[in-house]
């Protein structure tokens, strides 16, 4: 499916060392993605080069941003991918860091079935949950239980923060994979981030190709999120923080 040497070369450019065995797992993931994509809408990116650059490398930038900004991300840390979709960034991150304990949350049942199949076939031991973010953020087994929450979503950072920060334990991080020009969105989200118990730790910018540019926004959780958050989507839309 993918050119494994190309994956390893691209990873090396970003400071990642991918073994042959690890590259084989990435290749198997790509094959599953394309196979299942014929039956459901998982991704518009189906060419091997695009999958390597725009999915795999894009996801791994999360780890580079954490390391570059001296954010503590210990062995066996617990990570939740909110709105996990086709598994980005959580599956590539878990393939590179097999010590991590990952939870994948998605509101669409068919995507949950796909994610469970990926976990089973690649041996990820992921916890895959069919649940909306606003439900999960108030669930006692999930609320403030994670070292790291992440989301690769088009939603505004102000909304994403309300959905994702409740999952993060104080001292942990919410890492948002956003578009390259994120400054205005970040300014709009400042009040929400503060209300929800977070603060902006860093913004890291990357250019993987002329068509693949990314900002990684890291928010640190510095205090507990007030119990009334997250609210239901209608209230978030009507009265944004």
Secondary structure, 3 states (H helix, E strand, C coil): CCCHHHHHHHHHHCCCCCCHHHHHHHHHHHHHHHHHHCCCCCCCCCCHHHHHHHHHHHHHHHHHHHHHCCCCCCCCCEEEEECCCCCCCHHHHHHHCCCCEEEEEECCHHHHHHHHHHHHHHCCCCEEEECCHHHHCCCCCCCCCEEEEEECCCCCHHHHHHHHHHHEEEEEEEEEEECCCCHHHHHHHHHHHHHCCEEEEEEEEEEEECCEEEEEEEEEECCCCCCCCCCCHHHHHHCCC
